[in-house]
Amino acid sequence: MKQLKLEIERVQSSFQTALMQSNSLEALEMTRVTFLGRKGEIAQLMPLLKDLSQDEKREFGPLLNVLKESSERAYFDKQTLLQNLEYEKAEESDKNFDVTAYKPGSVKGSLHLYTQATQRFEDIFISLGYTIADGPEVETEFYNFEALNIPENHPARDMQDTFFLKLPYMVLRTHTSPVQIRTMLTQKPPLAIASLGRVFRYEATDASHDFMFRQLEGLVVDKNISISQLLGTIRLFLGQFFEKDDLQVRARPGYFPFVEPGLEIDMSCPFCTKGCSTCSHTRWVEMGGAGLVHPRVLEHGGIDPKEYSGFAFGFGVTRLIMFKYRIHDIRLLHSADSEFLKQF
Ligand code: FA5
């Protein structure tokens, strides 16, 4: 009996000494296993109870329970203390972490061609006095079609194969032209905006077509806007993008329901003067559509067509990049192939 009491006191005092000396989480874990583990010193005292009388059990049972519970509590307190100290140490060493440090031989990332081209186009248009506008990729049928003079059941809807969404009257925009309407409804003329972004078409893919690609939209609305201003602007931005002063632009009649007259815009092949495989030996490459904004579209944008006129153009940015960097397959541009992408 007396011996059990001495044993309890011995275990209690050696636990406290061990706890005090546990200055790391590893050392504390050793102390836990030694004293509080399943085969630890406290657990080993429990079987001694069974040889005691009922009265003795009543006296020593609670003593052992108190020893166990107070030791566990002391253990958890010490654990919290040590954990907090470790966090503080880690925070202190994070403070000294030099994010600008250069590790020789490390691979540096670069901006994707789309990002580079977007920044270049935005710079060009801002320098011409345009503002940059934006529009949603999930668009209403109204902005994508009706407001652009493409009524429901009109054959022109089939010109662009559409991803329809389960949400009623919503589509993935098939072109950046809905930004024209959104701009006209929020800004008063005179206005000049450029907008770059992703568009989606339900199309089979090949070397020059993908179901997702990027377009560049331009819109200018003012009094007495003319086709020569439109062609001058297109020649200027294409010349600046391709860094060529002698770049030529050609307009052919084309049909887009939201412009009248509508034009298909070709550019002289940036790679040859006599014809090559890129331009199919024609010396011209097709870049996009353009025209004078249809009066009905101006009306849908809340602008009086008797007072104002406008021009608009829409180019495939993907195609512009492919020509500039001589990329022969659109799928390379859209892949995550770092060997290909790191060339630019
Ligand atoms: C349009 O999308 C009109 N919104 C352009 C426009 C704007 C006309 C303003 C008039 C006024 P189109 O469907 O032709 O037009 O597409 C324009 C350009 O996008 C094409 O010339 C081509 O460069 C590019 N393009 C079209 N489909 C794909 C595709 N599947 N993959 C990659 N580029 C494409």
Boltz pocket constraint, residues with backbone or C-beta under 6 A from the ligand:
constraints:
  - pocket:
      binder: B
      contacts: [[A, 159], [A, 160], [A, 174], [A, 175], [A, 176], [A, 177], [A, 201], [A, 203], [A, 204], [A, 208], [A, 209], [A, 210], [A, 211], [A, 212], [A, 213], [A, 214], [A, 215], [A, 218], [A, 256], [A, 259], [A, 263], [A, 286], [A, 287], [A, 288], [A, 289], [A, 290], [A, 291], [A, 312], [A, 313], [A, 314], [A, 315], [A, 316], [A, 317], [A, 318], [A, 319]]
      max_distance: 6.0
